[in-house]
């Protein structure tokens, strides 16, 4: 059994479609599931490819 297995397919799809690291896509899928749409992160290059996220300044 894999924790959060339902997030693997959307993460893999976004990983390829948006050309981002798998862990970034997985974290974004988890955030969507949790209703989180604002993120403070240093890796703005990859996370900026997700239109549904708002990137907050640090």
PDB file of N, CA, C and O in Angstrom:
ATOM      1  N   UNK A   1       0.843  -1.173   0.000  1.00  0.00           N
ATOM      2  CA  UNK A   1       0.000   0.000   0.000  1.00  0.00           C
ATOM      3  C   UNK A   1       0.896   1.247   0.000  1.00  0.00           C
ATOM      4  O   UNK A   1       1.900   1.302   0.710  1.00  0.00           O
ATOM      5  N   UNK A   2       0.525   2.222  -0.789  1.00  0.00           N
ATOM      6  CA  UNK A   2       1.283   3.462  -0.914  1.00  0.00           C
ATOM      7  C   UNK A   2       0.444   4.603  -0.347  1.00  0.00           C
ATOM      8  O   UNK A   2      -0.714   4.780  -0.722  1.00  0.00           O
ATOM      9  N   UNK A   3       1.039   5.373   0.560  1.00  0.00           N
ATOM     10  CA  UNK A   3       0.346   6.545   1.096  1.00  0.00           C
ATOM     11  C   UNK A   3       0.109   7.549  -0.016  1.00  0.00           C
ATOM     12  O   UNK A   3       0.992   7.809  -0.833  1.00  0.00           O
ATOM     13  N   UNK A   4      -1.085   8.107  -0.041  1.00  0.00           N
ATOM     14  CA  UNK A   4      -1.448   9.122  -1.044  1.00  0.00           C
ATOM     15  C   UNK A   4      -1.335   8.590  -2.469  1.00  0.00           C
ATOM     16  O   UNK A   4      -0.944   9.328  -3.373  1.00  0.00           O
ATOM     17  N   UNK A   5      -1.670   7.326  -2.678  1.00  0.00           N
ATOM     18  CA  UNK A   5      -1.557   6.701  -3.997  1.00  0.00           C
ATOM     19  C   UNK A   5      -2.412   7.415  -5.043  1.00  0.00           C
ATOM     20  O   UNK A   5      -2.074   7.416  -6.227  1.00  0.00           O
ATOM     21  N   UNK A   6      -3.509   8.016  -4.614  1.00  0.00           N
ATOM     22  CA  UNK A   6      -4.389   8.718  -5.550  1.00  0.00           C
ATOM     23  C   UNK A   6      -3.736   9.956  -6.147  1.00  0.00           C
ATOM     24  O   UNK A   6      -4.248  10.511  -7.120  1.00  0.00           O
ATOM     25  N   UNK A   7      -2.623  10.397  -5.589  1.00  0.00           N
ATOM     26  CA  UNK A   7      -1.937  11.575  -6.108  1.00  0.00           C
ATOM     27  C   UNK A   7      -0.834  11.232  -7.114  1.00  0.00           C
ATOM     28  O   UNK A   7      -0.297  12.122  -7.774  1.00  0.00           O
ATOM     29  N   UNK A   8      -0.499   9.950  -7.230  1.00  0.00           N
ATOM     30  CA  UNK A   8       0.615   9.560  -8.094  1.00  0.00           C
ATOM     31  C   UNK A   8       0.342   9.838  -9.571  1.00  0.00           C
ATOM     32  O   UNK A   8       1.209  10.367 -10.266  1.00  0.00           O
ATOM     33  N   UNK A   9      -0.841   9.493 -10.055  1.00  0.00           N
ATOM     34  CA  UNK A   9      -1.155   9.710 -11.472  1.00  0.00           C
ATOM     35  C   UNK A   9      -1.213  11.197 -11.823  1.00  0.00           C
ATOM     36  O   UNK A   9      -0.586  11.607 -12.800  1.00  0.00           O
ATOM     37  N   UNK A  10      -1.953  12.034 -11.051  1.00  0.00           N
ATOM     38  CA  UNK A  10      -1.929  13.466 -11.382  1.00  0.00           C
ATOM     39  C   UNK A  10      -0.522  14.069 -11.297  1.00  0.00           C
ATOM     40  O   UNK A  10      -0.162  14.932 -12.097  1.00  0.00           O
ATOM     41  N   UNK A  11       0.259  13.612 -10.333  1.00  0.00           N
ATOM     42  CA  UNK A  11       1.620  14.134 -10.197  1.00  0.00           C
ATOM     43  C   UNK A  11       2.477  13.720 -11.387  1.00  0.00           C
ATOM     44  O   UNK A  11       3.228  14.537 -11.922  1.00  0.00           O
ATOM     45  N   UNK A  12       2.375  12.478 -11.801  1.00  0.00           N
ATOM     46  CA  UNK A  12       3.156  12.009 -12.956  1.00  0.00           C
ATOM     47  C   UNK A  12       2.743  12.751 -14.222  1.00  0.00           C
ATOM     48  O   UNK A  12       3.586  13.107 -15.045  1.00  0.00           O
ATOM     49  N   UNK A  13       1.448  12.981 -14.370  1.00  0.00           N
ATOM     50  CA  UNK A  13       0.939  13.700 -15.542  1.00  0.00           C
ATOM     51  C   UNK A  13       1.472  15.133 -15.566  1.00  0.00           C
ATOM     52  O   UNK A  13       1.946  15.604 -16.600  1.00  0.00           O
ATOM     53  N   UNK A  14       1.394  15.823 -14.428  1.00  0.00           N
ATOM     54  CA  UNK A  14       1.905  17.199 -14.355  1.00  0.00           C
ATOM     55  C   UNK A  14       3.415  17.247 -14.510  1.00  0.00           C
ATOM     56  O   UNK A  14       3.955  18.193 -15.085  1.00  0.00           O
ATOM     57  N   UNK A  15       4.091  16.243 -14.006  1.00  0.00           N
ATOM     58  CA  UNK A  15       5.545  16.174 -14.115  1.00  0.00           C
ATOM     59  C   UNK A  15       5.970  16.250 -15.579  1.00  0.00           C
ATOM     60  O   UNK A  15       6.900  16.976 -15.930  1.00  0.00           O
ATOM     61  N   UNK A  16       5.289  15.503 -16.412  1.00  0.00           N
ATOM     62  CA  UNK A  16       5.612  15.467 -17.843  1.00  0.00           C
ATOM     63  C   UNK A  16       5.066  16.703 -18.558  1.00  0.00           C
ATOM     64  O   UNK A  16       5.781  17.344 -19.328  1.00  0.00           O
ATOM     65  N   UNK A  17       3.804  17.033 -18.304  1.00  0.00           N
ATOM     66  CA  UNK A  17       3.149  18.123 -19.027  1.00  0.00           C
ATOM     67  C   UNK A  17       3.768  19.488 -18.726  1.00  0.00           C
ATOM     68  O   UNK A  17       3.877  20.334 -19.614  1.00  0.00           O
ATOM     69  N   UNK A  18       4.170  19.700 -17.482  1.00  0.00           N
ATOM     70  CA  UNK A  18       4.690  21.003 -17.080  1.00  0.00           C
ATOM     71  C   UNK A  18       6.210  21.034 -16.978  1.00  0.00           C
ATOM     72  O   UNK A  18       6.792  22.072 -16.664  1.00  0.00           O
ATOM     73  N   UNK A  19       6.856  19.897 -17.244  1.00  0.00           N
ATOM     74  CA  UNK A  19       8.311  19.781 -17.217  1.00  0.00           C
ATOM     75  C   UNK A  19       8.877  20.259 -15.870  1.00  0.00           C
ATOM     76  O   UNK A  19       9.732  21.142 -15.806  1.00  0.00           O
ATOM     77  N   UNK A  20       8.363  19.635 -14.796  1.00  0.00           N
ATOM     78  CA  UNK A  20       8.824  19.945 -13.442  1.00  0.00           C
ATOM     79  C   UNK A  20       9.288  18.657 -12.773  1.00  0.00           C
ATOM     80  O   UNK A  20       9.015  17.561 -13.261  1.00  0.00           O
ATOM     81  N   UNK A  21       9.991  18.798 -11.654  1.00  0.00           N
ATOM     82  CA  UNK A  21      10.392  17.627 -10.883  1.00  0.00           C
ATOM     83  C   UNK A  21       9.153  16.908 -10.359  1.00  0.00           C
ATOM     84  O   UNK A  21       8.134  17.536 -10.069  1.00  0.00           O
ATOM     85  N   UNK A  22       9.252  15.580 -10.241  1.00  0.00           N
ATOM     86  CA  UNK A  22       8.108  14.813  -9.755  1.00  0.00           C
ATOM     87  C   UNK A  22       7.692  15.270  -8.357  1.00  0.00           C
ATOM     88  O   UNK A  22       6.497  15.386  -8.085  1.00  0.00           O
ATOM     89  N   UNK A  23       8.638  15.529  -7.475  1.00  0.00           N
ATOM     90  CA  UNK A  23       8.284  15.924  -6.107  1.00  0.00           C
ATOM     91  C   UNK A  23       7.541  17.259  -6.094  1.00  0.00           C
ATOM     92  O   UNK A  23       6.662  17.459  -5.255  1.00  0.00           O
ATOM     93  N   UNK A  24       7.873  18.172  -7.001  1.00  0.00           N
ATOM     94  CA  UNK A  24       7.138  19.439  -7.092  1.00  0.00           C
ATOM     95  C   UNK A  24       5.706  19.184  -7.551  1.00  0.00           C
ATOM     96  O   UNK A  24       4.764  19.773  -7.021  1.00  0.00           O
ATOM     97  N   UNK A  25       5.548  18.310  -8.531  1.00  0.00           N
ATOM     98  CA  UNK A  25       4.210  17.971  -9.023  1.00  0.00           C
ATOM     99  C   UNK A  25       3.410  17.246  -7.948  1.00  0.00           C
ATOM    100  O   UNK A  25       2.215  17.498  -7.789  1.00  0.00           O
ATOM    101  N   UNK A  26       4.058  16.351  -7.211  1.00  0.00           N
ATOM    102  CA  UNK A  26       3.370  15.624  -6.145  1.00  0.00           C
ATOM    103  C   UNK A  26       2.946  16.579  -5.033  1.00  0.00           C
ATOM    104  O   UNK A  26       1.819  16.499  -4.542  1.00  0.00           O
ATOM    105  N   UNK A  27       3.839  17.476  -4.635  1.00  0.00           N
ATOM    106  CA  UNK A  27       3.493  18.445  -3.595  1.00  0.00           C
ATOM    107  C   UNK A  27       2.346  19.344  -4.034  1.00  0.00           C
ATOM    108  O   UNK A  27       1.476  19.677  -3.228  1.00  0.00           O
ATOM    109  N   UNK A  28       2.336  19.734  -5.286  1.00  0.00           N
ATOM    110  CA  UNK A  28       1.247  20.565  -5.802  1.00  0.00           C
ATOM    111  C   UNK A  28      -0.065  19.783  -5.810  1.00  0.00           C
ATOM    112  O   UNK A  28      -1.106  20.333  -5.451  1.00  0.00           O
ATOM    113  N   UNK A  29      -0.035  18.522  -6.209  1.00  0.00           N
ATOM    114  CA  UNK A  29      -1.243  17.689  -6.178  1.00  0.00           C
ATOM    115  C   UNK A  29      -1.757  17.561  -4.749  1.00  0.00           C
ATOM    116  O   UNK A  29      -2.966  17.611  -4.521  1.00  0.00           O
ATOM    117  N   UNK A  30      -0.856  17.397  -3.787  1.00  0.00           N
ATOM    118  CA  UNK A  30      -1.259  17.297  -2.385  1.00  0.00           C
ATOM    119  C   UNK A  30      -1.876  18.612  -1.906  1.00  0.00           C
ATOM    120  O   UNK A  30      -2.881  18.616  -1.195  1.00  0.00           O
ATOM    121  N   UNK A  31      -1.256  19.735  -2.307  1.00  0.00           N
ATOM    122  CA  UNK A  31      -1.787  21.038  -1.907  1.00  0.00           C
ATOM    123  C   UNK A  31      -3.185  21.252  -2.479  1.00  0.00           C
ATOM    124  O   UNK A  31      -4.065  21.764  -1.787  1.00  0.00           O
ATOM    125  N   UNK A  32      -3.396  20.865  -3.735  1.00  0.00           N
ATOM    126  CA  UNK A  32      -4.734  20.978  -4.340  1.00  0.00           C
ATOM    127  C   UNK A  32      -5.737  20.167  -3.538  1.00  0.00           C
ATOM    128  O   UNK A  32      -6.842  20.634  -3.261  1.00  0.00           O
ATOM    129  N   UNK A  33      -5.353  18.952  -3.164  1.00  0.00           N
ATOM    130  CA  UNK A  33      -6.235  18.066  -2.394  1.00  0.00           C
ATOM    131  C   UNK A  33      -6.590  18.694  -1.046  1.00  0.00           C
ATOM    132  O   UNK A  33      -7.706  18.521  -0.556  1.00  0.00           O
ATOM    133  N   UNK A  34      -5.662  19.411  -0.455  1.00  0.00           N
ATOM    134  CA  UNK A  34      -5.866  20.026   0.856  1.00  0.00           C
ATOM    135  C   UNK A  34      -6.507  21.412   0.774  1.00  0.00           C
ATOM    136  O   UNK A  34      -6.823  22.011   1.802  1.00  0.00           O
ATOM    137  N   UNK A  35      -6.699  21.917  -0.432  1.00  0.00           N
ATOM    138  CA  UNK A  35      -7.286  23.242  -0.614  1.00  0.00           C
ATOM    139  C   UNK A  35      -6.297  24.381  -0.409  1.00  0.00           C
ATOM    140  O   UNK A  35      -6.694  25.514  -0.137  1.00  0.00           O
ATOM    141  N   UNK A  36      -5.023  24.081  -0.538  1.00  0.00           N
ATOM    142  CA  UNK A  36      -3.970  25.095  -0.375  1.00  0.00           C
ATOM    143  C   UNK A  36      -3.619  25.639  -1.758  1.00  0.00           C
ATOM    144  O   UNK A  36      -3.295  24.874  -2.666  1.00  0.00           O
ATOM    145  N   UNK A  37      -3.686  26.973  -1.916  1.00  0.00           N
ATOM    146  CA  UNK A  37      -3.358  27.530  -3.226  1.00  0.00           C
ATOM    147  C   UNK A  37      -2.342  28.675  -3.166  1.00  0.00           C
ATOM    148  O   UNK A  37      -2.047  29.297  -4.186  1.00  0.00           O
ATOM    149  N   UNK A  38      -1.810  28.953  -1.973  1.00  0.00           N
ATOM    150  CA  UNK A  38      -0.758  29.963  -1.818  1.00  0.00           C
ATOM    151  C   UNK A  38       0.466  29.257  -1.261  1.00  0.00           C
ATOM    152  O   UNK A  38       0.368  28.483  -0.308  1.00  0.00           O
ATOM    153  N   UNK A  39       1.620  29.529  -1.861  1.00  0.00           N
ATOM    154  CA  UNK A  39       2.844  28.860  -1.435  1.00  0.00           C
ATOM    155  C   UNK A  39       3.993  29.856  -1.358  1.00  0.00           C
ATOM    156  O   UNK A  39       4.156  30.709  -2.231  1.00  0.00           O
ATOM    157  N   UNK A  40       4.787  29.731  -0.296  1.00  0.00           N
ATOM    158  CA  UNK A  40       6.044  30.473  -0.165  1.00  0.00           C
ATOM    159  C   UNK A  40       7.157  29.481  -0.435  1.00  0.00           C
ATOM    160  O   UNK A  40       7.334  28.526   0.322  1.00  0.00           O
ATOM    161  N   UNK A  41       7.900  29.692  -1.490  1.00  0.00           N
ATOM    162  CA  UNK A  41       8.898  28.702  -1.900  1.00  0.00           C
ATOM    163  C   UNK A  41      10.042  29.405  -2.619  1.00  0.00           C
ATOM    164  O   UNK A  41       9.840  30.426  -3.277  1.00  0.00           O
ATOM    165  N   UNK A  42      11.232  28.854  -2.489  1.00  0.00           N
ATOM    166  CA  UNK A  42      12.378  29.396  -3.215  1.00  0.00           C
ATOM    167  C   UNK A  42      12.379  28.945  -4.669  1.00  0.00           C
ATOM    168  O   UNK A  42      12.904  29.651  -5.530  1.00  0.00           O
ATOM    169  N   UNK A  43      11.802  27.784  -4.959  1.00  0.00           N
ATOM    170  CA  UNK A  43      11.802  27.207  -6.316  1.00  0.00           C
ATOM    171  C   UNK A  43      10.663  27.802  -7.148  1.00  0.00           C
ATOM    172  O   UNK A  43       9.743  27.088  -7.547  1.00  0.00           O
ATOM    173  N   UNK A  44      10.725  29.070  -7.399  1.00  0.00           N
ATOM    174  CA  UNK A  44       9.656  29.754  -8.133  1.00  0.00           C
ATOM    175  C   UNK A  44       9.577  29.292  -9.589  1.00  0.00           C
ATOM    176  O   UNK A  44       8.509  29.319 -10.200  1.00  0.00           O
ATOM    177  N   UNK A  45      10.710  28.871 -10.135  1.00  0.00           N
ATOM    178  CA  UNK A  45      10.745  28.479 -11.553  1.00  0.00           C
ATOM    179  C   UNK A  45       9.765  27.342 -11.821  1.00  0.00           C
ATOM    180  O   UNK A  45       8.993  27.424 -12.776  1.00  0.00           O
ATOM    181  N   UNK A  46       9.769  26.305 -11.027  1.00  0.00           N
ATOM    182  CA  UNK A  46       8.884  25.173 -11.267  1.00  0.00           C
ATOM    183  C   UNK A  46       7.465  25.443 -10.779  1.00  0.00           C
ATOM    184  O   UNK A  46       6.497  25.136 -11.476  1.00  0.00           O
ATOM    185  N   UNK A  47       7.340  26.014  -9.593  1.00  0.00           N
ATOM    186  CA  UNK A  47       6.000  26.216  -9.053  1.00  0.00           C
ATOM    187  C   UNK A  47       5.226  27.280  -9.827  1.00  0.00           C
ATOM    188  O   UNK A  47       3.996  27.292  -9.780  1.00  0.00           O
ATOM    189  N   UNK A  48       5.910  28.167 -10.534  1.00  0.00           N
ATOM    190  CA  UNK A  48       5.207  29.177 -11.336  1.00  0.00           C
ATOM    191  C   UNK A  48       4.509  28.555 -12.546  1.00  0.00           C
ATOM    192  O   UNK A  48       3.696  29.219 -13.189  1.00  0.00           O
ATOM    193  N   UNK A  49       4.803  27.319 -12.863  1.00  0.00           N
ATOM    194  CA  UNK A  49       4.168  26.636 -13.995  1.00  0.00           C
ATOM    195  C   UNK A  49       2.782  26.095 -13.649  1.00  0.00           C
ATOM    196  O   UNK A  49       2.076  25.583 -14.518  1.00  0.00           O
ATOM    197  N   UNK A  50       2.400  26.210 -12.391  1.00  0.00           N
ATOM    198  CA  UNK A  50       1.074  25.764 -11.943  1.00  0.00           C
ATOM    199  C   UNK A  50       0.189  27.004 -11.796  1.00  0.00           C
ATOM    200  O   UNK A  50       0.315  27.759 -10.833  1.00  0.00           O
ATOM    201  N   UNK A  51      -0.699  27.198 -12.758  1.00  0.00           N
ATOM    202  CA  UNK A  51      -1.539  28.390 -12.779  1.00  0.00           C
ATOM    203  C   UNK A  51      -2.434  28.513 -11.552  1.00  0.00           C
ATOM    204  O   UNK A  51      -2.801  29.621 -11.161  1.00  0.00           O
ATOM    205  N   UNK A  52      -2.786  27.382 -10.942  1.00  0.00           N
ATOM    206  CA  UNK A  52      -3.707  27.391  -9.821  1.00  0.00           C
ATOM    207  C   UNK A  52      -3.043  27.826  -8.501  1.00  0.00           C
ATOM    208  O   UNK A  52      -3.727  27.997  -7.492  1.00  0.00           O
ATOM    209  N   UNK A  53      -1.718  28.004  -8.509  1.00  0.00           N
ATOM    210  CA  UNK A  53      -0.998  28.416  -7.312  1.00  0.00           C
ATOM    211  C   UNK A  53      -0.681  29.901  -7.354  1.00  0.00           C
ATOM    212  O   UNK A  53      -0.410  30.468  -8.412  1.00  0.00           O
ATOM    213  N   UNK A  54      -0.720  30.515  -6.187  1.00  0.00           N
ATOM    214  CA  UNK A  54      -0.264  31.884  -6.011  1.00  0.00           C
ATOM    215  C   UNK A  54       1.053  31.807  -5.265  1.00  0.00           C
ATOM    216  O   UNK A  54       1.122  31.216  -4.188  1.00  0.00           O
ATOM    217  N   UNK A  55       2.089  32.391  -5.822  1.00  0.00           N
ATOM    218  CA  UNK A  55       3.401  32.377  -5.188  1.00  0.00           C
ATOM    219  C   UNK A  55       3.554  33.634  -4.351  1.00  0.00           C
ATOM    220  O   UNK A  55       3.527  34.747  -4.877  1.00  0.00           O
ATOM    221  N   UNK A  56       3.714  33.457  -3.054  1.00  0.00           N
ATOM    222  CA  UNK A  56       3.889  34.586  -2.141  1.00  0.00           C
ATOM    223  C   UNK A  56       5.370  34.906  -2.026  1.00  0.00           C
ATOM    224  O   UNK A  56       6.226  34.026  -2.118  1.00  0.00           O
ATOM    225  N   UNK A  57       5.647  36.178  -1.824  1.00  0.00           N
ATOM    226  CA  UNK A  57       7.044  36.594  -1.640  1.00  0.00           C
ATOM    227  C   UNK A  57       7.503  36.209  -0.238  1.00  0.00           C
ATOM    228  O   UNK A  57       6.730  36.250   0.719  1.00  0.00           O
ATOM    229  N   UNK A  58       8.772  35.836  -0.139  1.00  0.00           N
ATOM    230  CA  UNK A  58       9.338  35.495   1.163  1.00  0.00           C
ATOM    231  C   UNK A  58       9.785  36.736   1.895  1.00  0.00           C
ATOM    232  O   UNK A  58      10.290  36.644   3.014  1.00  0.00           O
TER     233      UNK A  58
END
